[in-house]
Amino acid sequence: MILLLVSLFLGNIPSFAFSASSQPKINCLIINLDYVNCTWTEHEHRYIFKSMFTHKEILDCPEYLRIDGVNAVCKFPYIKPQRFNDLITWLYSDNGSLVTKQEHKLKEYVKLNPPFNLSVMEKKDTELWLYWNNSKNDSCIESEVRHRTDNNPWKNTTPGRRTTFSLPFPAKKRYEFQVRARIESSCGESKFWSDWSEPVYWGSLKTNDTSGGFPMSVMSLVLCTAGATVILIILSCLLVHSERLRIILIPVVPNAGRNVSKYLAALFDNYDGNVEKWLSMPKDLENGFKPNFTERACPVREYRIVSQSSTDSESILSNPTDLSSDYQCMHSYSSASTIPGSSETIQPQDLSQVDNPV
């Protein structure tokens, strides 16, 4: 009776004017307890949507979602306790004629958003702890966890009102977790679970490829070590060949210890004090400490000027001192001996007689 009065008040054509086969079906679903989505199956005409919860006023659709320019979905706000009331919906054509009228019970038609902020933590008691947040802070929400290791089949857990989950992990594997939520039975159980959350991982993926005698890491280590050794040997040979690297074996100095006098006696008695022969120094090492050049000796003479009288001193000073022949520097190098020959023996000269002043 009430519906008939509403229909007469709106000036609508009774719904029996349309055949049952031509009437589109309306489906409504409460999304995350925030708003209601109502869709209809026929999208060939541009319909006008109206709705009303029991004992509430009739509302026009505040927001349409269109498909190919035609209204296909109506989205309107939801107030929390309204899902326990019946929802009445109408579809009208462009000319204002009623196309269909339907009633909906939305208590079981609630779909929550997926849980978020999933995180995994390892505790000291060798357990993995999973934490997450639900889209609504409501005690009526229950969650279901599923997990698997190394891409094996999923294992689902029993739903419960919780936001944590623990799992022992005896082996080093990769663990994958997902969570979904819905309204639980004590608050009017929903038929719809939320979508599964984004997966969260723990550990590394274990491969099943066991071909080969050794793991890849060990083989890589062996190959790298062998290659480095070969390269080092080749470089050493090249350096020795190009004389940029000389290998000189330095003999070990004898450890005399308490027999110092014995070793020193052998040095002077058998080797005439020659340390090189006493140490049995190799010829290459011995030649390495010898200079490969010689320099000629420059004779140096000293003149002393003693004044006998002013005339003598003037005569002596007037004679220029010729030192250029005496201070001759080395101007040639050779590998000859450094001992001057007989021709280079310095002959003393009597320059002048020096008298002591009276």
C-alpha positions in Angstrom: 0.0 0.0 0.0 2.8 2.4 0.9 4.6 1.6 -2.3 1.5 2.2 -4.3 1.1 5.7 -2.7 4.7 6.5 -3.4 4.2 5.4 -7.0 1.1 7.6 -7.4 2.9 10.5 -5.7 5.7 10.4 -8.2 3.3 10.0 -11.1 5.0 6.8 -12.2 3.6 4.2 -14.6 3.1 0.8 -12.8 5.9 -1.6 -13.3 3.6 -4.3 -14.7 3.4 -2.2 -17.8 6.8 -3.7 -18.8 7.4 -7.4 -19.5 9.6 -9.3 -17.1 12.1 -10.2 -19.8 12.7 -6.5 -20.7 13.3 -5.4 -17.1 17.0 -4.9 -16.2 18.2 -6.5 -13.0 19.7 -4.2 -10.3 22.5 -5.4 -8.0 23.7 -3.3 -5.0 26.8 -3.8 -2.8 28.1 -1.8 0.1 31.8 -1.0 -0.4 34.0 -0.8 2.6 31.0 0.6 4.7 31.5 3.9 2.9 29.2 4.0 0.0 26.7 1.8 -2.0 27.3 0.8 -5.6 24.2 -0.2 -7.6 24.6 -1.5 -11.2 22.0 -2.7 -13.7 22.4 -5.3 -16.5 21.0 -3.4 -19.4 23.1 -0.5 -20.8 21.3 0.3 -24.1 19.2 3.1 -22.6 19.9 6.1 -20.4 18.2 5.3 -17.2 17.5 7.5 -14.1 18.2 5.8 -10.8 16.4 6.5 -7.4 16.8 4.7 -4.1 15.4 4.7 -0.6 16.2 2.9 2.7 13.2 1.8 4.8 11.7 4.7 6.7 14.0 7.1 4.9 13.3 9.6 2.1 13.7 8.9 -1.6 17.0 10.1 -3.1 18.1 10.8 -6.6 21.4 9.3 -7.6 24.2 11.8 -6.7 26.9 10.3 -8.9 26.7 8.2 -12.0 29.4 6.1 -13.6 29.0 5.9 -17.4 29.9 3.3 -20.0 29.9 4.5 -23.6 28.1 7.6 -22.5 25.2 5.7 -20.8 24.6 5.6 -17.1 25.7 2.2 -15.8 26.4 2.5 -12.1 25.0 4.7 -9.3 27.2 5.5 -6.3 25.6 7.1 -3.2 26.7 7.4 0.5 26.1 4.8 3.2 25.3 5.3 6.8 26.5 2.5 9.0 23.3 0.9 10.4 21.5 1.1 7.1 22.6 -2.3 5.9 20.2 -3.9 8.3 17.3 -2.1 6.6 15.8 -2.9 3.2 16.8 -0.9 0.2 14.3 0.0 -2.5 15.6 1.0 -6.0 13.8 2.4 -9.1 15.0 2.8 -12.7 13.2 5.3 -15.0 13.5 5.9 -18.7 14.2 9.3 -20.2 10.5 10.1 -20.6 9.9 9.5 -16.8 8.3 6.1 -17.1 9.1 3.4 -14.6 11.3 0.6 -16.0 11.7 -1.5 -12.8 11.5 -1.4 -9.1 13.4 -3.9 -6.8 14.0 -4.5 -3.1 17.4 -5.5 -1.6 18.6 -6.9 1.7 22.2 -5.6 2.1 23.1 -7.2 5.4 25.2 -9.9 3.7 26.3 -7.7 0.8 29.3 -5.9 2.2 32.7 -5.9 0.6 35.7 -4.4 2.5 38.9 -3.0 1.0 42.0 -5.3 1.2 44.2 -5.1 4.3 47.3 -3.0 3.9 50.7 -2.2 5.6 51.7 -5.8 5.7 55.0 -6.4 7.4 57.0 -9.5 8.6 59.3 -9.6 11.5 61.6 -12.4 12.9 61.4 -13.0 16.6 64.1 -14.6 18.8 62.0 -17.8 19.2 62.5 -18.7 15.5 59.1 -17.5 14.4 57.9 -15.2 11.7 55.3 -12.6 12.8 53.0 -11.0 10.3 51.3 -7.7 11.0 48.7 -5.8 9.0 46.0 -3.1 9.2 42.4 -3.4 8.1 40.6 -0.8 6.1 38.2 -0.2 9.0 39.0 -0.2 12.8 36.1 -2.3 13.6 35.8 -5.3 16.0 33.4 -6.9 13.6 36.1 -7.6 11.0 37.7 -11.0 10.7 40.8 -11.8 8.7 42.1 -14.8 6.8 45.8 -15.4 6.1 47.3 -17.5 3.4 51.0 -18.3 3.0 53.3 -20.5 1.0 57.1 -21.2 0.6 59.1 -21.2 -2.6 56.0 -20.9 -4.9 54.4 -24.0 -3.5 50.6 -24.3 -3.2 48.9 -21.8 -0.8 47.9 -22.8 2.8 44.9 -21.0 4.2 44.5 -20.4 7.9 41.3 -20.3 10.0 39.7 -16.8 9.9 39.7 -14.8 13.1 39.4 -11.3 14.6 43.1 -10.5 14.6 45.7 -8.3 12.9 48.8 -10.5 13.6 49.8 -14.0 12.7 52.8 -16.2 13.7 54.5 -19.0 11.8 57.5 -21.1 12.7 60.1 -21.4 10.0 62.6 -24.3 10.4 64.4 -23.8 7.1 65.8 -21.0 5.0 63.1 -20.5 2.4 61.2 -17.7 0.8 57.8 -17.1 2.6 55.0 -15.3 0.9 51.9 -13.9 2.8 48.5 -12.4 1.9 45.5 -11.4 3.9 41.9 -10.7 3.2 39.0 -9.5 5.5 35.2 -9.5 5.8 32.4 -8.7 8.3 32.2 -11.6 10.8 29.1 -13.6 11.8 28.4 -11.9 15.1 27.9 -8.6 13.3 25.9 -10.0 10.4 28.3 -12.1 8.3 29.0 -10.9 4.8 29.1 -13.2 1.8 31.9 -11.2 0.3 35.5 -11.3 1.2 37.8 -8.4 0.3 40.3 -8.9 -2.4 43.7 -10.4 -1.3 46.2 -7.8 -0.1 49.5 -7.2 -1.8 51.9 -10.0 -1.0 54.7 -9.6 1.4 57.9 -11.7 1.3 60.5 -13.0 3.7 63.7 -14.7 2.8 65.1 -15.6 -0.7 63.7 -17.9 -3.3 65.3 -21.4 -3.3 65.9 -22.8 -6.8 65.3 -26.5 -7.6 68.1 -26.7 -10.1 70.4 -29.4 -8.6 72.3 -30.3 -11.8 76.1 -30.1 -11.4 78.4 -31.5 -8.7 79.1 -28.2 -6.9 77.0 -25.1 -6.1 77.5 -22.2 -8.5 79.1 -20.1 -5.8 81.9 -22.7 -5.1 82.5 -23.2 -8.8 82.8 -19.4 -9.4 85.3 -19.1 -6.5 87.5 -21.9 -7.9 87.4 -20.4 -11.4 88.2 -16.9 -10.2 91.1 -18.2 -8.1 92.6 -20.2 -10.9 92.3 -17.3 -13.4 93.9 -14.9 -11.0 96.9 -17.3 -10.4 97.4 -17.7 -14.2 97.3 -14.0 -14.8 99.8 -13.4 -12.0 102.3 -15.9 -13.4 102.1 -14.5 -16.9 102.7 -10.9 -15.6 105.7 -12.1 -13.6 107.2 -13.8 -16.6 106.7 -10.7 -18.7 108.3 -8.5 -16.1 111.3 -10.8 -15.8 111.7 -11.0 -19.6 111.6 -7.2 -20.0 114.2 -6.8 -17.1 111.8 -4.7 -15.1 111.9 -7.3 -12.4 115.1 -8.9 -11.2 115.2 -11.7 -8.7 118.2 -11.4 -6.4 118.8 -14.0 -3.8 120.4 -12.4 -0.7 122.3 -14.9 1.4 121.5 -15.2 5.0 124.1 -13.8 7.3 125.5 -16.5 9.5 124.2 -16.5 13.0 127.4 -16.6 15.1 125.7 -16.9 18.4 128.2 -17.8 21.0 130.9 -18.7 18.5 131.6 -15.1 17.4 135.4 -15.5 17.6 135.2 -18.7 15.5 133.4 -17.0 12.7 135.6 -13.9 12.8 138.7 -16.0 12.8 137.4 -17.7 9.6 136.8 -14.3 8.1 140.3 -13.1 8.6 142.2 -16.4 8.2 140.4 -17.9 5.2 139.1 -14.8 3.3 141.6 -12.1 4.4 138.8 -10.0 5.7 136.8 -10.1 2.5 133.1 -9.9 3.6 131.7 -10.6 0.1 133.6 -13.9 -0.2 132.9 -14.8 3.4 129.1 -14.4 2.8 129.4 -16.2 -0.5 127.6 -13.3 -2.2 126.4 -14.0 -5.7 128.3 -12.3 -8.6 125.2 -10.4 -9.7 124.6 -9.0 -6.2 128.3 -8.1 -5.8 128.3 -6.3 -9.2 125.1 -4.5 -8.3 126.8 -2.6 -5.5 129.8 -1.5 -7.6 129.6 1.8 -9.5 129.6 1.6 -13.3 131.5 4.8 -13.8 134.8 6.4 -12.9 136.0 9.9 -12.5 139.5 11.4 -13.0 141.3 12.7 -10.0 141.7 16.5 -9.9 145.0 17.6 -8.3 144.7 20.6 -6.0 147.6 22.9 -5.0 147.8 25.5 -2.3 149.8 28.7 -2.5 150.9 30.6 0.5 151.8 34.3 0.1 154.3 35.7 2.6 155.2 39.4 2.5 158.9 40.1 2.7 158.7 43.7 1.9 156.2 46.0 0.1 158.2 45.6 -3.1 158.4 41.8 -2.9 154.7 41.6 -1.9 153.8 43.8 -4.9 155.9 41.6 -7.2 154.3 38.5 -5.8 150.8 39.8 -5.9 151.3 41.1 -9.3 152.0 37.6 -10.6 148.7 36.1 -11.3 148.0 32.8 -9.7 147.3 30.2 -12.3 144.8 27.7 -10.9 143.0 26.8 -14.0 145.5 24.1 -14.8 145.4 22.8 -11.3 141.6 22.7 -10.8 140.6 20.6 -13.7 137.3 18.9 -13.2 136.2 15.6 -14.4 135.1 15.8 -18.0 135.0 12.2 -19.1 133.7 8.9 -17.8 134.7 5.4 -18.4 134.6 2.0 -16.8 138.4 2.0 -16.2 140.0 1.7 -12.8 140.0 4.7 -10.5 143.7 4.4 -9.6 145.7 7.1 -11.5 148.4 6.0 -13.8 152.0 6.9 -13.7 151.5 9.7 -16.2 149.0 11.3 -13.9 151.4 11.3 -10.9 151.6 14.7 -9.5 155.1 16.2 -9.6 155.9 18.6 -6.8 157.2 22.0 -8.0 159.2 24.5 -6.2 157.2 27.7 -6.7 159.1 30.2 -4.7 161.1 30.5 -1.6 159.2 31.9 1.3 161.1 33.9 3.8 159.9 34.6 7.2 159.7 38.2 8.1 162.2 39.6 10.5 
